[in-house]
């Protein structure tokens, strides 16, 4: 009976220790605030592009990888700016780092290679 009384507090302590040890798995950098600023003022795509570039460069030098989708978002912005080769390189990195995005990244690579404008720009033209 005394062992049962000790087991519950011990399990609770182990669970809390596991939660406390949880650390970030990825680097997000200033993504959230930069994206919010971009949504408020889409003309500032260059600022979001620069923020993503800095986040990715910092992550590649650091211990934590860039968060899922950052390479893809960066590639999409480069594609909008007509920087096809840089966009393709970013899509390739996303595909390599996150294999589950492979099919989408293959489609984005094809679109960038063909020189297609992103859908948001096709309707504006």
Secondary structure, 3 states (H helix, E strand, C coil): CHHHHHHHHHHHHHHHHHHHCCCCCEECCCHHHHHHHHHHCHHHHHHHHHHHHHHHHHHHHCCCEECCCHHHHHHHHHHHCCCHHHHHHHHHHHHHHCHHHHHHHHHHHHHHHCCCCCHHHHCCC
